[in-house]
């Protein structure tokens, strides 16, 4: 585990310990939503996914568009974000799902943003540094359709246990890996969705070749999500050729003035009309 991961986990332990699992709220939330909606959003045929035309000859990219206020590598990105507006822009651009970074200290996030993003009707992935079952239960209670599990923080037994807990509530687990050892843990744990993070957590450098290399060892039946360093349609096309099904993009989208158009461009879809163009 890198030093920054260790610091984040240690600083968050008091928060995690002070929040008991609200299982009743999680059960209510699970009963009100479609089970495993996040997985379905990544495997639907393009015609079912509100894409009307391709802007190029390639396949559509299923974009998981992220909302986060800050990060350890980039610093402030979107302080006090207008979650509803950003999520609506992402939905208008054809995003398949929305990712919410909820860690409050280093990333300035909030679990309350999940419900605000779900006003779009898109499934929402909760990203936090999950080390305890209570975080999973409370994330589901907040409305999450999927929760990120970091293989850098968890052994294979714990990952399998957390996937099983998520399954009980019809919630997906996206298991994130950075290298071959972490990928081995994810596969041993039975992960059905694996995210490959192209960012080196020790020096924060980004290399899309990481995803290309690890994709060779991911079984065909596993849904593959590429994360970090994805800025252009060419990046998406490159990773599609490597076998990736979906693409998690945050900072580069958040910094755009036309977020809907940016999502559509990454996906390879026709950009949505702006109000002035629609008249």
Secondary structure, DSSP 8 states (H G I E B T S, - for coil): --HHHHHHHHHHHHHHHT----HHHHHHHHHTS-TTHHHHHHHS-GGGGT---BSSSS---EEEEEE-SEETTTEESSTT--HHHHHHHHHHTT-SEEEEE--SSSS---TTHHHHHGGGS-EEEEE----SHHHHHHHHHTT-SEEEEETTT--HHHHHHHHHHHHHTT-EEEEEESSHHHHHHHHHTT-SEEEEE-B-TTT--B-THHHHHHHTTS-TTSEEEEESS--SHHHHHHHHHTT--EEEE-HHHHT-S-HHHHHHHHHTB-----HHHH-
